[in-house]
């Protein structure tokens, strides 16, 4: 593996659409209430991408240090694992990404807060919490990703925080029903993590990484995966039902074939052969989000 390819592998570009799904969903909901702001959207997207990259780099660092990334691992080789990237280089990249995320976040909050100090510092604290969550998922003596808490963390940060937080940046307020699409994105994001953890179950268990899959077994993890996809569809369907005056919201169901392919593939395939479904579900999630957003745009005119 070349040094450039090693960095690309560590950045895990195929996860970036998933990071944008929550931002897009929150922004589409803002469009529905005629609160959209292009500057906020661009800066929120940049910040989210940087936080996702930080999470990916920190994950590589932590898993390599704890032995979860090794030669027996089924998924793509990582930079630190392969030896193409040194510990010092990866630590420097993590620090640089933190700085860039903070800069982008502060620009974002300056515009979104519009002089409201409480708003600015409250969201800055939330941003610092997101940075901490990204780092300590696998880094440190007691990383929470090694205790089976990764799924709930992904649900909260990729779903509830990403969607509701983005909406709040536009509206300076929350509406109860937006937590339905927020939860839907959270369920799908947890599904992506579940595929990753099913693929890596054996090496994770050997390294003492007790993910949810390690705790419940592959058979139950496949049932759990099916439930996540069903719940995501059900929550978005309920939101569309509540907003019956916008019938185009049901356009999100156009992504159903992609979700069905994902579920059937996971149910039928051996965990060693499901890596392609990780990328496929990330793409299906952003397709679903874009279809849902198209329904909002068509419905609101």
N, C-alpha and C positions, 0 to 999 in steps of 0.2 A: 504494500500500500504506500503510495506517495504521500508526502507531507500535506499537499493540497487536498488530496482525497481524504486523508485522515481528519483534517479540520472540517471538511464538508460532512463526513460521517458523524463527527461529534456535534455539529450544529443540528443534525437531525431535521433537515428541511421539510420532510414529509409531515412533521408535527405542526408546522406553522399555520396551515389552513385551519386546524382545530383551534389554535389560539385566536384566530381572527373570527371564528364563528360566533363566539360570545359577544365580541365587539359589534359585529354586524347585526346580531339579533337585537342588542340594546339600542343600536342606532335606528334600525327599522321601526322599533317601537316608538322611538322619538319622532320619526316621520309620521306615524299614525296620529300623534298628538300635535303635529306641526311644530316641533321643537328642534328640528335637525339643524346642526351647525357644522359646516364643512371643516373648519379649523379644528374643532373638537374631535371630529371623526378621524382626521389624519393623525393628529397627535396621540389620540387614544390607541390607534392601530399601531403606530410606531412603538409606543411604550409597551403594548401587549406583546409585540414580536420580540422586543429586547428581553422582556421578562421570561418568555418562552425559551429563548436562546440561553439565558442565564440558567434556567431550570435544566436544560439539556446538558450544558457544560458541567454544572454542579453534579448532575446525576452520573455523568461519566467519571468524574473525579471520585465521588463517594463510592460507587460500585467497584471501581478499580482498587481503591484502598481497602475495601472490605472483602475483596475476592469474588464478588458476584460476576464481574466481567473477567472471564478467563478463556482459555483455549477450547473448553468444552461447550461454551455458550453457542446457541443455535443462530441467534440474530446477527446483524451486521457487526463486523469488527469495529471497535472504537479506537480513537487515536491514542489514548493513554494505554489501553490494553495492548495495542499492536507495537507500542514503543516508538511510534513516529512522532508523538507529542510527549514532552517531558512534564513532570509534575509542576515545575516552575512555570513553564509556558502556559499550562492550563490554568494555574492559579492566577497568573497575570491576565489571561483572557477573561476569567470570571470577574476579577476586580474591574477591568475595563468595561465589561458589560453592565456591572452594577452602576458605575459612574454615568454611563450613557443613558441607562434607564432612569436614573434620578434626574438627569438634565432634561430629558424628554418629558418626564412626569411633572417637573416643576414648570416647564413652559405650558404644558396642558392645564395645570391647575391655576396658573396665573390668568389664563383666558377664561376657563370655566368658572372660577370663583368670582371674577369680576369685582374684586375689592373686598370680598367677604372673607375675613381672616379665619373665622371658625371653619368655614367650608374648606379653605386651603389647607389648614393644618390637620383637619380631620382626615381628609383624603391623603395627605402626605403620610400620616400614621398608617393608613390602610395600605399605601404603597410599600412602606417599610415592612409591614406584615407579610405582604406578598413576596418581597425579596427574601425574607427570613424563611418563609414556607418553601420557596424554590431551592434554597441552599440546604436546609436541614432535613429535606426529604431523604437524602442518602448520606449527607456529610455529618461528621461528628461521632461521638461515642455512642449515642443512643438515637440514631436517625429514625424518625417516625415511620418512614417507608418500610423499615425492617420489622415493624410491629403490626403490620396489617392495616394501617390507617391511611394508606395512599388513596384508596377509593373514595373515602369520605372527603379527603382533602381536595381531590380533583373535582368532585361534585360541587363543593363549596366555591372553590376559586375559579374554576373554568365555567361553572354554571351560574350560581347565585351571584357571586361577586362580579364576575365579568359582565353579565347581562344587566342586573339591577344597578350595579355601580356605574356602568356606561350610561344607562337611562338617567340616573341621578345627575350625572355631569351636565346633561342637557336641561333637565327639568327642575333641578334643585328640590325634587320631591319624588316620592315613590307611590305607585299604585299597586294595590294588592294583587291584581290579576296578572301583572307582568312576571310574577314568580312562577307562573305556569310555563311559559317558554324558557325562563331561566333554568328551571328544573329539568326541562327537556334537554337542553344543551348539556347540563350537568350529567344526566344519565348517559348520553351518547359519549361524552368525554370519559366517563368511568368505563364505558365499554371498550374504548381504545386502550386504556390502561389494562383492562382485564385480558385483552388479547396478548398484550406484551407480557403480562405475568403468567399466562398459560404457556406461552412459548418458552419462557425462561424458568419454568417451575423447578426443574431438576437442579439447575445450577444455583438458583436462589436458595433452595432448601439446603443444599450442601454448604452454602456460604452463611447460613443462619439468617437469611432474609425471609422472614415469615410473612409473606404477602397473603392477601385474602385467599388466593388460589392455593397456596401451600397449606393454609389452614383448613380449607373446605374440600380440597381435592378437585381434580379436573372435571369429573362428571358433574358435580354441583356447580362448578364455575361456568360450565356451558349452559346450565339451566339459569343461572344468575345472569349470564350474558343475554339470553333470550328475554328475560324479564326486563332488563334495562332498555332494550329496543322497544318492547311493548309499552313500557311506561312512558318513554319519550314521545311515542306516537299518541298515546292516550292524553297526555298533558297538553300537547299542542292541539289535539282535536277538541279538548274541552275549552281551550282559549278561543278557538275558531267558533265553537258553538255559542259561547258567551257574546262574541262580537258578530252576531248573525247578520248585522247590517253591512258587513264586509265579506260577501260570499267568496271573493277571490282568495281569502286566507286559506281555503282548502287546497290551494295549489301545492302546498307543501307535500301533499300525498303523492305527488309525482315522483318523489324520492323513494317511495315505498319499495319499488323493485330492487333498488340498491340495498336497502336495509334487509330485504328478504334474502337476497343473495348472500349477504354477510352472515345472517343467522344460520342459514342452511350450510354454508361453508364451515362455520365454526362447529356446528353440531356433527358434521360428517367427517371432518378432517382430524388427523392426529395432531396434537399440539406442535409437533416439530415441523408441520407443513402449513401453519396458519399465518406466517409472518405477513404475507401479501394482504391479508384481510385487515391488518392494522391500518395501512395506508388507505385501503378501500373504504373503511368506516370513517376515517378522517375526511375523505373526499365526499362521502355520502352526507356527512354532517353539514359541510359547507354548502352542498347542493340543496339540502333541505332548507337551510337558513336563507339562501338566495331565493328559493321558490316561495318561501313564506314572506320574505321582503317584497318580492314582485307582487304578491297578493295584496299587501298593504298599499303599495304604490298605485296599483290599478284601482283599488277600492277607494282610496282617498282622492284620487285625481290629481 
